[in-house]
């Protein structure tokens, strides 16, 4: 998804440059700017979601490790009496 958003952003940049260099009418410039902004928004949104998913996976892993540590501590306390 991130690659597709980056590709859309690059196409938006090229479209904007084409609209400026070819002296298109106002509609060409406005549509290229909208295309550029929408693709930039998608790019930011997907990168934010990617970071959030990574953070959630880390939180799940930490929870699992804490659970294992607690279990090992209980086992250690039980065998401490022997």
Secondary structure, 3 states (H helix, E strand, C coil): CHHHHHHHHHHHHHHHHHHHHCCCCHHHHHHHHHHHHHHHHHHHHHHHHHHHHHHHHHHHHHHHHHHHHHHHHHHHHHHHCC
